[in-house]
Amino acid sequence: MNVNVERRVIGVIEVDSGTVVVGDPVYALPYADRSKAGVDYSALPDLTGAPAYQLGDQPVVLLSNFGGDGAYPVIGEFEDGEFTRAVIEFEPLEED
């Protein structure tokens, strides 16, 4: 079976805390309709050491120890036109 795979930049994330959050927004962001406060940044654990941390009992992962602050490209992979994968390239973009 011949699969056509396309890779392209689908966005850029700006990191100013040395940490990236991966998860469904309903678990991390405030939700006024449900009186849900969201994640309190000051309550996050010290993220030195391991590259990934589970956010308490939430289905949210914090990524760190990848080089720190900067702008990082997000690469989308598409197999036969279907979005199948997102990859964050933790090599900072060159500033113009």
DRENTORKOL-3810 file (N, C-alpha, C; in nm, 4 decimals):
REM DRENTORKOL-3810
@n.u->0.0847; n.v->-0.1171; n.w->0.0000; ca.u->0.0000; ca.v->0.0000; ca.w->0.0000; c.u->0.0897; c.v->0.1239; c.w->0.0000
@n.u->0.0664; n.v->0.2127; n.w->-0.0928; ca.u->0.1460; ca.v->0.3340; ca.w->-0.1085; c.u->0.0742; c.v->0.4502; c.w->-0.0397
@n.u->0.1347; n.v->0.5053; n.w->0.0656; ca.u->0.0743; ca.v->0.6140; ca.w->0.1416; c.u->0.1485; c.v->0.7434; c.w->0.1084
@n.u->0.0719; n.v->0.8457; n.w->0.0757; ca.u->0.1286; ca.v->0.9768; ca.w->0.0466; c.u->0.1343; c.v->1.0567; c.w->0.1769
@n.u->0.2573; n.v->1.0902; n.w->0.2240; ca.u->0.2753; ca.v->1.1648; ca.w->0.3482; c.u->0.3283; c.v->1.3032; c.w->0.3150
@n.u->0.2583; n.v->1.4033; n.w->0.3661; ca.u->0.2999; ca.v->1.5422; ca.w->0.3473; c.u->0.3313; c.v->1.6015; c.w->0.4839
@n.u->0.4424; n.v->1.6744; n.w->0.4943; ca.u->0.4791; ca.v->1.7459; ca.w->0.6174; c.u->0.4821; c.v->1.8941; c.w->0.5858
@n.u->0.4179; n.v->1.9740; n.w->0.6728; ca.u->0.4230; ca.v->2.1190; ca.w->0.6538; c.u->0.4032; c.v->2.1905; c.w->0.7871
@n.u->0.4559; n.v->2.3114; n.w->0.7945; ca.u->0.4394; ca.v->2.3925; ca.w->0.9149; c.u->0.2932; c.v->2.4345; c.w->0.9227
@n.u->0.2293; n.v->2.4051; n.w->1.0379; ca.u->0.0892; ca.v->2.4415; ca.w->1.0566; c.u->0.0735; c.v->2.5532; c.w->1.1589
@n.u->0.1836; n.v->2.5904; n.w->1.2233; ca.u->0.1783; ca.v->2.6984; ca.w->1.3204; c.u->0.3102; c.v->2.7134; c.w->1.3927
@n.u->0.3138; n.v->2.8116; n.w->1.4797; ca.u->0.4314; ca.v->2.8392; ca.w->1.5620; c.u->0.3831; c.v->2.8628; c.w->1.7039
@n.u->0.4516; n.v->2.8025; n.w->1.8010; ca.u->0.4202; ca.v->2.8314; ca.w->1.9403; c.u->0.5299; c.v->2.9198; c.w->1.9977
@n.u->0.4889; n.v->3.0164; n.w->2.0764; ca.u->0.5820; ca.v->3.1056; ca.w->2.1459; c.u->0.5882; c.v->3.0592; c.w->2.2907
@n.u->0.7080; n.v->3.0334; n.w->2.3400; ca.u->0.7265; ca.v->2.9865; ca.w->2.4761; c.u->0.8017; c.v->3.0926; c.w->2.5551
@n.u->0.7438; n.v->3.1325; n.w->2.6680; ca.u->0.8069; ca.v->3.2335; ca.w->2.7523; c.u->0.8235; c.v->3.1827; c.w->2.8956
@n.u->0.7829; n.v->3.0591; n.w->2.9214; ca.u->0.7937; ca.v->3.0025; ca.w->3.0556; c.u->0.8814; c.v->2.8778; c.w->3.0574
@n.u->0.9340; n.v->2.8400; n.w->2.9409; ca.u->1.0131; ca.v->2.7181; ca.w->2.9323; c.u->0.9296; c.v->2.5923; c.w->2.9394
@n.u->0.7973; n.v->2.6063; n.w->2.9242; ca.u->0.7058; ca.v->2.4931; ca.w->2.9377; c.u->0.5982; c.v->2.4991; c.w->2.8297
@n.u->0.5619; n.v->2.3832; n.w->2.7773; ca.u->0.4526; ca.v->2.3712; ca.w->2.6807; c.u->0.3472; c.v->2.2794; c.w->2.7420
@n.u->0.2199; n.v->2.3162; n.w->2.7262; ca.u->0.1083; ca.v->2.2364; ca.w->2.7761; c.u->0.0474; c.v->2.1604; c.w->2.6589
@n.u->0.0270; n.v->2.0297; n.w->2.6770; ca.u->-0.0382; ca.v->1.9475; ca.w->2.5750; c.u->-0.1595; c.v->1.8826; c.w->2.6393
@n.u->-0.2760; n.v->1.9109; n.w->2.5854; ca.u->-0.3972; ca.v->1.8510; ca.w->2.6395; c.u->-0.5207; c.v->1.9209; c.w->2.5871
@n.u->-0.6342; n.v->1.8629; n.w->2.6137; ca.u->-0.7622; ca.v->1.9201; ca.w->2.5741; c.u->-0.7845; c.v->2.0485; c.w->2.6536
@n.u->-0.8183; n.v->2.1587; n.w->2.5880; ca.u->-0.8373; ca.v->2.2857; ca.w->2.6590; c.u->-0.9400; c.v->2.2795; c.w->2.7725
@n.u->-1.0375; n.v->2.1917; n.w->2.7641; ca.u->-1.1400; ca.v->2.1844; ca.w->2.8684; c.u->-1.0780; c.v->2.1472; c.w->3.0040
@n.u->-0.9626; n.v->2.0811; n.w->3.0030; ca.u->-0.8981; ca.v->2.0418; ca.w->3.1278; c.u->-0.8014; c.v->2.1474; c.w->3.1808
@n.u->-0.7556; n.v->2.2378; n.w->3.0968; ca.u->-0.6528; ca.v->2.3322; ca.w->3.1382; c.u->-0.6997; c.v->2.4773; c.w->3.1431
@n.u->-0.7935; n.v->2.5144; n.w->3.0586; ca.u->-0.8363; ca.v->2.6539; ca.w->3.0506; c.u->-0.9600; c.v->2.6802; c.w->3.1360
@n.u->-0.9805; n.v->2.8042; n.w->3.1761; ca.u->-1.1035; ca.v->2.8378; ca.w->3.2503; c.u->-1.2270; c.v->2.8090; c.w->3.1649
@n.u->-1.3374; n.v->2.7761; n.w->3.2320; ca.u->-1.4618; ca.v->2.7460; ca.w->3.1627; c.u->-1.5739; c.v->2.8084; c.w->3.2446
@n.u->-1.6124; n.v->2.9305; n.w->3.2106; ca.u->-1.7085; ca.v->3.0079; ca.w->3.2898; c.u->-1.8438; c.v->2.9382; c.w->3.3025
@n.u->-1.8919; n.v->2.8734; n.w->3.1947; ca.u->-2.0227; ca.v->2.8071; ca.w->3.2002; c.u->-2.0289; c.v->2.6972; c.w->3.3052
@n.u->-1.9146; n.v->2.6416; n.w->3.3396; ca.u->-1.9098; ca.v->2.5346; ca.w->3.4399; c.u->-1.8441; c.v->2.5809; c.w->3.5700
@n.u->-1.8217; n.v->2.7101; n.w->3.5829; ca.u->-1.7552; ca.v->2.7678; ca.w->3.7009; c.u->-1.6224; c.v->2.6976; c.w->3.7293
@n.u->-1.5496; n.v->2.6674; n.w->3.6209; ca.u->-1.4198; ca.v->2.5999; ca.w->3.6326; c.u->-1.3099; c.v->2.7034; c.w->3.6155
@n.u->-1.2203; n.v->2.7091; n.w->3.7126; ca.u->-1.1173; ca.v->2.8126; ca.w->3.7128; c.u->-1.0042; c.v->2.7876; c.w->3.6142
@n.u->-0.9751; n.v->2.6657; n.w->3.5801; ca.u->-0.8610; ca.v->2.6374; ca.w->3.4938; c.u->-0.7346; c.v->2.6165; c.w->3.5752
@n.u->-0.6243; n.v->2.5973; n.w->3.5067; ca.u->-0.4962; ca.v->2.5699; ca.w->3.5713; c.u->-0.4371; c.v->2.7001; c.w->3.6236
@n.u->-0.3958; n.v->2.6996; n.w->3.7485; ca.u->-0.3285; ca.v->2.8143; ca.w->3.8090; c.u->-0.1788; c.v->2.7980; c.w->3.7836
@n.u->-0.1236; n.v->2.8877; n.w->3.7039; ca.u->0.0177; ca.v->2.8771; ca.w->3.6670; c.u->0.1080; c.v->2.8712; c.w->3.7889
@n.u->0.0763; n.v->2.9469; n.w->3.8938; ca.u->0.1617; ca.v->2.9490; ca.w->4.0125; c.u->0.1598; c.v->2.8153; c.w->4.0876
@n.u->0.0617; n.v->2.7296; n.w->4.0592; ca.u->0.0516; ca.v->2.6007; ca.w->4.1272; c.u->0.1248; c.v->2.4889; c.w->4.0535
@n.u->0.1852; n.v->2.5195; n.w->3.9392; ca.u->0.2560; ca.v->2.4165; ca.w->3.8638; c.u->0.3810; c.v->2.3727; c.w->3.9391
@n.u->0.4189; n.v->2.2462; n.w->3.9237; ca.u->0.5375; ca.v->2.1962; ca.w->3.9941; c.u->0.6653; c.v->2.2556; c.w->3.9342
@n.u->0.7745; n.v->2.2442; n.w->4.0092; ca.u->0.9060; ca.v->2.2827; ca.w->3.9582; c.u->0.9402; c.v->2.1834; c.w->3.8472
@n.u->0.9577; n.v->2.2324; n.w->3.7270; ca.u->0.9757; ca.v->2.1445; ca.w->3.6117; c.u->1.1225; c.v->2.1272; c.w->3.5738
@n.u->1.2057; n.v->2.0993; n.w->3.6708; ca.u->1.3459; ca.v->2.0716; ca.w->3.6406; c.u->1.3674; c.v->1.9216; c.w->3.6481
@n.u->1.4387; n.v->1.8696; n.w->3.5545; ca.u->1.4674; ca.v->1.7259; ca.w->3.5548; c.u->1.4082; c.v->1.6543; c.w->3.4363
@n.u->1.2901; n.v->1.5962; n.w->3.4549; ca.u->1.2275; ca.v->1.5156; ca.w->3.3500; c.u->1.1718; c.v->1.6037; c.w->3.2385
@n.u->1.1665; n.v->1.5530; n.w->3.1165; ca.u->1.1143; ca.v->1.6322; ca.w->3.0048; c.u->0.9627; c.v->1.6435; c.w->3.0007
@n.u->0.8909; n.v->1.5574; n.w->3.0744; ca.u->0.7443; ca.v->1.5615; ca.w->3.0699; c.u->0.6872; c.v->1.5300; c.w->3.2076
@n.u->0.5778; n.v->1.5979; n.w->3.2411; ca.u->0.5101; ca.v->1.5791; ca.w->3.3690; c.u->0.3599; c.v->1.5697; c.w->3.3449
@n.u->0.2944; n.v->1.4763; n.w->3.4112; ca.u->0.1490; ca.v->1.4691; ca.w->3.4112; c.u->0.0993; c.v->1.5772; c.w->3.5056
@n.u->-0.0001; n.v->1.6526; n.w->3.4662; ca.u->-0.0528; ca.v->1.7609; ca.w->3.5489; c.u->-0.1522; c.v->1.7043; c.w->3.6497
@n.u->-0.1008; n.v->1.6620; n.w->3.7635; ca.u->-0.1841; ca.v->1.6037; ca.w->3.8683; c.u->-0.2623; c.v->1.4859; c.w->3.8154
@n.u->-0.3927; n.v->1.4865; n.w->3.8399; ca.u->-0.4775; ca.v->1.3776; ca.w->3.7905; c.u->-0.5462; c.v->1.4154; c.w->3.6592
@n.u->-0.5060; n.v->1.5283; n.w->3.6021; ca.u->-0.5662; ca.v->1.5745; ca.w->3.4771; c.u->-0.4995; c.v->1.5069; c.w->3.3560
@n.u->-0.5720; n.v->1.4877; n.w->3.2472; ca.u->-0.5126; ca.v->1.4312; ca.w->3.1259; c.u->-0.4402; c.v->1.5398; c.w->3.0458
@n.u->-0.3461; n.v->1.6056; n.w->3.1122; ca.u->-0.2684; ca.v->1.7143; ca.w->3.0535; c.u->-0.1216; c.v->1.6864; c.w->3.0828
@n.u->-0.0360; n.v->1.7066; n.w->2.9836; ca.u->0.1073; ca.v->1.6836; ca.w->2.9991; c.u->0.1804; c.v->1.8154; c.w->2.9821
@n.u->0.2770; n.v->1.8403; n.w->3.0704; ca.u->0.3633; ca.v->1.9575; ca.w->3.0604; c.u->0.4977; c.v->1.9121; c.w->3.0051
@n.u->0.5456; n.v->1.9804; n.w->2.9031; ca.u->0.6760; ca.v->1.9493; ca.w->2.8433; c.u->0.7739; c.v->2.0587; c.w->2.8826
@n.u->0.8943; n.v->2.0190; n.w->2.9221; ca.u->0.9966; ca.v->2.1162; ca.w->2.9580; c.u->1.1340; c.v->2.0581; c.w->2.9273
@n.u->1.2371; n.v->2.1320; n.w->2.9629; ca.u->1.3757; ca.v->2.0884; ca.w->2.9432; c.u->1.4080; c.v->2.0630; c.w->2.7961
@n.u->1.3557; n.v->2.1480; n.w->2.7098; ca.u->1.3785; ca.v->2.1336; ca.w->2.5666; c.u->1.4594; c.v->2.2492; c.w->2.5089
@n.u->1.5067; n.v->2.3384; n.w->2.5883; ca.u->1.5857; ca.v->2.4496; ca.w->2.5363; c.u->1.5362; c.v->2.5846; c.w->2.5825
@n.u->1.4185; n.v->2.5873; n.w->2.6435; ca.u->1.3708; ca.v->2.7117; ca.w->2.7016; c.u->1.2830; c.v->2.7958; c.w->2.6131
@n.u->1.2903; n.v->2.9256; n.w->2.6368; ca.u->1.2033; ca.v->3.0201; ca.w->2.5686; c.u->1.2395; c.v->3.0338; c.w->2.4213
@n.u->1.1394; n.v->3.0693; n.w->2.3422; ca.u->1.1617; ca.v->3.0918; ca.w->2.2004; c.u->1.0378; c.v->3.0614; c.w->2.1196
@n.u->1.0533; n.v->3.0697; n.w->1.9892; ca.u->0.9454; ca.v->3.0376; ca.w->1.8948; c.u->0.9791; c.v->2.9046; c.w->1.8290
@n.u->0.8842; n.v->2.8115; n.w->1.8341; ca.u->0.9073; ca.v->2.6772; ca.w->1.7824; c.u->0.8012; c.v->2.6404; c.w->1.6791
@n.u->0.8438; n.v->2.5853; n.w->1.5653; ca.u->0.7464; ca.v->2.5467; ca.w->1.4630; c.u->0.6728; c.v->2.4182; c.w->1.5013
@n.u->0.5454; n.v->2.4131; n.w->1.4640; ca.u->0.4648; ca.v->2.2927; ca.w->1.4793; c.u->0.4442; c.v->2.2365; c.w->1.3390
@n.u->0.4903; n.v->2.1137; n.w->1.3198; ca.u->0.4835; ca.v->2.0483; ca.w->1.1893; c.u->0.3649; c.v->1.9527; c.w->1.1895
@n.u->0.2818; n.v->1.9644; n.w->1.0883; ca.u->0.1709; ca.v->1.8713; ca.w->1.0722; c.u->0.2074; c.v->1.7651; c.w->0.9701
@n.u->0.1705; n.v->1.6422; n.w->0.9976; ca.u->0.1887; ca.v->1.5336; ca.w->0.9010; c.u->0.0510; c.v->1.4877; c.w->0.8556
@n.u->0.0376; n.v->1.4726; n.w->0.7262; ca.u->-0.0886; ca.v->1.4355; ca.w->0.6629; c.u->-0.0651; c.v->1.3124; c.w->0.5768
@n.u->-0.1418; n.v->1.2071; n.w->0.6026; ca.u->-0.1337; ca.v->1.0849; ca.w->0.5221; c.u->-0.2565; c.v->1.0790; c.w->0.4332
@n.u->-0.2325; n.v->1.0865; n.w->0.3045; ca.u->-0.3413; ca.v->1.0887; ca.w->0.2065; c.u->-0.4452; c.v->1.1947; c.w->0.2420
@n.u->-0.3969; n.v->1.3121; n.w->0.2864; ca.u->-0.4828; ca.v->1.4255; ca.w->0.3168; c.u->-0.5404; c.v->1.4279; c.w->0.4568
@n.u->-0.5253; n.v->1.3200; n.w->0.5351; ca.u->-0.5782; ca.v->1.3150; ca.w->0.6715; c.u->-0.4702; c.v->1.3566; c.w->0.7708
@n.u->-0.5041; n.v->1.4504; n.w->0.8614; ca.u->-0.4115; ca.v->1.4976; ca.w->0.9635; c.u->-0.3856; c.v->1.3841; c.w->1.0613
@n.u->-0.2608; n.v->1.3364; n.w->1.0697; ca.u->-0.2299; ca.v->1.2201; ca.w->1.1523; c.u->-0.1322; c.v->1.2473; c.w->1.2662
@n.u->-0.0569; n.v->1.3569; n.w->1.2579; ca.u->0.0460; ca.v->1.3777; ca.w->1.3593; c.u->0.0855; c.v->1.5243; c.w->1.3659
@n.u->0.1160; n.v->1.5704; n.w->1.4871; ca.u->0.1733; ca.v->1.7036; ca.w->1.5071; c.u->0.3067; c.v->1.6850; c.w->1.5782
@n.u->0.4080; n.v->1.7528; n.w->1.5291; ca.u->0.5414; ca.v->1.7441; ca.w->1.5865; c.u->0.5875; c.v->1.8856; c.w->1.6188
@n.u->0.6333; n.v->1.9074; n.w->1.7412; ca.u->0.6906; ca.v->2.0362; ca.w->1.7782; c.u->0.8412; c.v->2.0228; c.w->1.7626
@n.u->0.8971; n.v->2.1047; n.w->1.6765; ca.u->1.0417; ca.v->2.1035; ca.w->1.6550; c.u->1.1050; c.v->2.1946; c.w->1.7592
@n.u->1.1690; n.v->2.1373; n.w->1.8610; ca.u->1.2272; ca.v->2.2177; ca.w->1.9672; c.u->1.3656; c.v->2.2707; c.w->1.9302
@n.u->1.3748; n.v->2.3200; n.w->1.8113; ca.u->1.4887; ca.v->2.3977; ca.w->1.7648; c.u->1.4305; c.v->2.5363; c.w->1.7377
@n.u->1.4750; n.v->2.6401; n.w->1.8108; ca.u->1.4144; ca.v->2.7725; ca.w->1.7931; c.u->1.4238; c.v->2.8222; c.w->1.6498
@n.u->1.3210; n.v->2.8936; n.w->1.6069; ca.u->1.3240; ca.v->2.9543; ca.w->1.4757; c.u->1.4299; c.v->3.0635; c.w->1.4737
@n.u->1.4939; n.v->3.0778; n.w->1.3611; ca.u->1.5919; ca.v->3.1854; ca.w->1.3445; c.u->1.5194; c.v->3.3185; c.w->1.3385
@n.u->1.5684; n.v->3.4167; n.w->1.4149; ca.u->1.5075; ca.v->3.5489; ca.w->1.4095; c.u->1.5630; c.v->3.6250; c.w->1.2909
@n.u->1.4734; n.v->3.6966; n.w->1.2205; ca.u->1.5148; ca.v->3.7737; ca.w->1.1035; c.u->1.5822; c.v->3.9027; c.w->1.1433
END
